[in-house]
Amino acid sequence: VQLVESGGDLVQPGGSLRLSCVGSGFAFSRFKMRWVRQVTGKEREVVASIGGITGIAVYGDSVEGRFTISRDDAKNTVYLEMDSLKPEDTAVYYCNAQAWPLDYWGKGTLVTVSS
């Protein structure tokens, strides 16, 4: 099983970035996919999730209206489009796949928002 994130970068405040996560080794379409971020020394924060069957997206309060999660099951890929980025969005962003009792994690990609 693998989840490989990409797209992290240094971006200026107000800018945009798109993260991608490619899964392999499991039934991707059946899993809920989540983007979770963490700042060193702080708890992980669920940024967004998208259902495996329903495709319903749910967002954290801090990113509602600025981030968009989507998935392409044909490509085993989940995306996170991030707009109007703020310095407080700086974190390592992890891709997470869930289908109880299975729970898979990627290694993360660093997003830095700074001028």
N, C-alpha and C positions, 0 to 999 in steps of 0.2 A: 504494500500500500504506500502510495506517495501523494503528497500535496506539495506543489511547488509554486510559490508566489513570485511575482515579478512586478516591476513598475515603480517601485519605490525610488524616490529621488529627492533632491533639494529643490524647493519651489518657493517663490515669493508669496507673501500674504496676498490673498485675493486670487491667486492662481488656481489652476486645475491640474488634476492628475488622475490617471486611470490605473488601477491595480488589476492584475489577473492572477488566477489560481487554477492550475491544471491538476486534475486528479487522475490517478490510475490505480488499478489493482482492486477496485471495488465497484459496486453498482451505483455509479455516480447519481443517476437520475432519481434514485430512491432516497437519497440522503438530503436532509436539511443542510444547507450550506450557510455558514456564518463568517463574518469578518469581525475579528476581535482585536483590539489594540491594547498595548501596554506601554506605560512609561516606567522606567526604572524606579523601583521603590514604591510604586503605586499598584493598586489592584487592576486586573484586566477589566476592560470595558467592552461590552458587546456593542459594536457599531451598527451592524445590520445583519439580518438573516432573511433567507428566502426558502420557502418550503419546497420539498422534493416533488410532491405530487400536485399540491395546490398552486405552487408558484407565488404564494402570497408573501409580500415583502413587509418586514417590520424594521423600524429604525429606532436608534437611541435618540433621546431628547436632544442631545448636544449636536446631532448631525442632521436631524429632520429638516427637509427642505434644501439641504446642500449636497447630500450624498445620495447616490442611486445604486442599488444592487441589482444585478441581473445575472442570468445564467444561460448557457448554451449547452444543453445536454448532449447534443451531437458531437460537441468538441470537449466534453467533460470539463468545462471551464465555467468559473464564476468570476464576475467582474465587480469592481467597486469604482464607480465614477465619482470623483470628489471635486466639488466646485466651491468657490468662495472660501478657500482654505485659510485657516487662522493659525497663528503660532501654537495655540493649544491643541491643534490636531497633530502636532509632532509626536511620533510614537513608532514603535515597531508594530506592524499590522500582520496579524496571523489569519490564515485561512483554516476553518474548522468544518469538518463533516460529521454530522450526527445522524444515527439511526439506531435507537436504543437496542441493545446495550453497547453498540459500537460508537467510538468517538476518536476521530483521527485529526491530527494537527500538522500543519506545515511548519517550516522553520522561521518564517517571518520575513518581511521586507521593511526596510526603514524609510519612513517618510519624515522629512524635515522641512518645516515651514518657517522660513526666516528671510529677512531682507539683508 
